[in-house]
Amino acid sequence: MQTKWLPKSFKKVAVKHNLTLPAYTIDLFDGDLNLSTTLPVFTRNYQFPANYQVAGPIFANLKKEIPTEIQKVITEAKAAGKQVVYLALGSSGNKKLAIKLLNYFAKTDFIVIAPLAVYFKDDLRAWPENIYLVDWLPALAVSQQVDFSVIHGGEGTVQTACAAGKPFIGIGLQYEQEINVRFCETFGNAVSLAPNKVNDTSLTEAIEKISEATVKEKATELEVEMASLNGAKKAAKIIVATYLK
């Protein structure tokens, strides 16, 4: 909390324009108006300062089609009575964790859809037929069709999983991500795993937990909550009301 690191570019601009910079790094993140994109249901008991308002979730929902070959995989898996998993680690993931997760699922009957191909461009290892590595997917569209997701804890990715109405296993790769996943774990639609605790036993136990009916019910409950919110629209209204009227 007492860190005094400031970006060089900020210092340069401050000198050029005779500006006073905040004393501590954390103060850079405190503006005259601060909009929280965390789900309101997670923060309703929090007392925010006067310059903080809750806008609600804002995440990418690109109107793109699921690639034909991936849609075929999902459809055929469901027809065969197999469970489908969405496995994504976002920009904060790493190859070591990706391999650990893929190695686990390679030994299961789950059909795994994983936009992790970026880690294996120069890696010619062969994965079993139940593992499908791709470059990019419309996350929400895919997440809505799978049985559960295994994801990192980035807020947008977590909100996508919540909007899909399916349980998930969240692996927080930094403190902010840990908090995002813990909010959901407390709500009841997810299980949190620390990166250094990811192993065959912990993954099996986590999957058993999110397969429980109560967890699925909470995931559906949060899906309904998400559908009633438009964080981007509310944020715009707050900004207009605060600065443009």
N, C-alpha and C positions, 0 to 999 in steps of 0.2 A: 504493500500500500504506500510505502514511502519511497519507492523508486523514482529517480529523477531523470531517467533517460528520455530524451526527446529526439525525434528524427532530425537529421542535418538539414533537410529541406525546410522544416518548420523554422529552425534557427535562422536560416538564410533569409527567409521571407520576413521574419520578425525584425531583423536588423535593417533590411531594405526599407521597410514601411514603418519603422519605429513602433513596433507592437510589443506588448508585454505578454510573454508566454506563461502558462500555468507553472506553478512550482514543481508539481509532481506529475508523473506520467498519467496516472489515473484521472487527473483533472481534465486531460484532453478529451475524455469520453463523457464529460458532463457539460452539456450545452445549455443555452437559455431555454430550449425546449427539447425534451428527450422523449422519444416515442418507443415504447416497448412492443416488440412483436411476439412476445411470449403469449401463449394461450391464456386468456383471462381466467379460465377455470383453475389454472395453476397458481395464480397470483392474487386471487380475490381476497385473501386474508392478509395481504401485505399492505403496509402503510407507506405509500410513495411520497417523496417531496412534492411540493407544489408545481415544480417545473417538469414533472414526469407524468405522462399519460399512456394508457394502454391502447394501442392501435389494434392489436391482434395479429394473427399469423399472416406472413407474406412469404410465399414460396413459389418456385417455378412450376408452372403448369402449361408446358408447351403443347400446343395442339398439333402433335405429330402422331402419325400412325405407328403402331408397333410393327417392326419389320415382319414381312410375311413369314419368313422361316421361323422366327421366334414365336409368332402367334400359333403357327402349326405345332410347334413343340408343346406349348401350353395346352392347346386343345386336345392333342393326342394323349398327353399325360393325364389329363382329367378324365378322358374317356377310358383310360386304362386303370383308373382308380389310384393314381399316384399323386403324391403331394408335390407341389411346386414351390420353390424357394427363390426369393429375390435377394441376391447378395451384392452389396455395393459398399464401397469405402470412401467415395468422394475424393476430393483433392487432398485430404489430409491423411489418406491411407498410405500403406507401404507394401512392398512386395512380400516381405517376410510374413506379415499378418495375412495377406491374401493367400499365400501358399499354405499357411497353417489351416485356414478355414477350408480351402479347397481340398486339402488332403483329408480333412475330416469327412466332408460330404462325399468325397470319392468312394468312401467305404460304406455309403448308405444307399437306400433306394430312392432318396429324394431326387427330383429333377431340379437342377440349379441353373438359374439364369443370372449370369454375372457380368456386368459391364466392367471387367477387370483386364481386358485384353491389352491395355496400355503397359501392363507390367511384364508382358510376355512377348513383346515384339521380336526380341532376339533370343527367345527361349523356346527351343523346339520340343520341349517335353510333351508327351502325349497324355491327355486327360481322358478318363473313362467317358462312356457315351452319355452318362447322366449329367455331365458338366458342359454348359454352353457358355463360352466366353465371347463377349461382344465388345465393341468400342463404346457405344452410346445407346441409350434407350429412353423413351419418354417414361420417366420414373413412376408418375402417378398411374398412368394407364396400365403399366405392368404390375405395379403393387396391388392394384384393385383385383387382379386376376389370380394372384398367388395365394398360398395358404398362410405364409408368414414371411417376414423379411429378416435379414441379418445385415445391420447397417452400422456405420460410424454414428457419432452423435451430433453432427452438424445440425443446426436448428432447422434449416430448410429441408434436409433429408428426414429428420424426425417428424416434421410437420406433414411431409408427404406421406409417410407411413400412417400417421394419425388420420389424415384425410381419406386414405384408402380403406380404413375400417378393419385392418388386419393387425394381429399381434406382431410384435417384433422383438428381436434381441438387439440391444444397443451396446456398442463398444465405444465408450468415450475416449477419444485420443488426446484430449486436453481438458483442462478444468471446465471450461464453458460447455463442452460436449457432455461431460459427466453430469452436469446439472440438467441439461436438456433431457437426458435419458432418465435421470432420477425422478424428474417431474412425472414422467409417464409411468415409471415403475411404481411410484406412490399412488398414482391414479388407478393403476391396475391393468394397463394394456400392454405392458412390456416387462422385459427382464434386462437388468444391467449386468454387463460383464466388463471387468477391467482387462486391458490388453494383455497384461502379464498373467492373467488367470484363464486365458483361453486355451482349453485343451479338450480332449475327447470327452472326459467326464463332465466338465462344466457345460459344454455345449449340449450334451445329451440331457442333462438335468434341466437346462434352460428351455430346450425344445419341449420337454415333458410339461414344464410349467406353463408355457404359452399355449399349449394344446388344451389346457383345461377350459371347460365351458365358461367359467366365470371371467377368465381373461379375454376370451372371444367376445363376451357380452360387453365388457368395458371398452373393447376396441370399437365395437359397433356404436356404443354410446358416444364415444369421442368423435367418431365419424359424423354423427348427427350434429354435434356441437360445432365441428369445423365447417360444416355446410352452411351454418347460420351466420358465419363471420366473413367479412371482407376487409382484411387488414389494410390493404393498399388504399381502398376507398375511404376508410375511416381516417387513415393517416393523412390523406390529401385534404379531407374536410377539416381536420384539426389545424393543419398548416394554414389553410385559407382563412379559417376563423381567427387564428392567432396573429397572422402577419398581413393578410391581404384585404381586410375589411376595416 
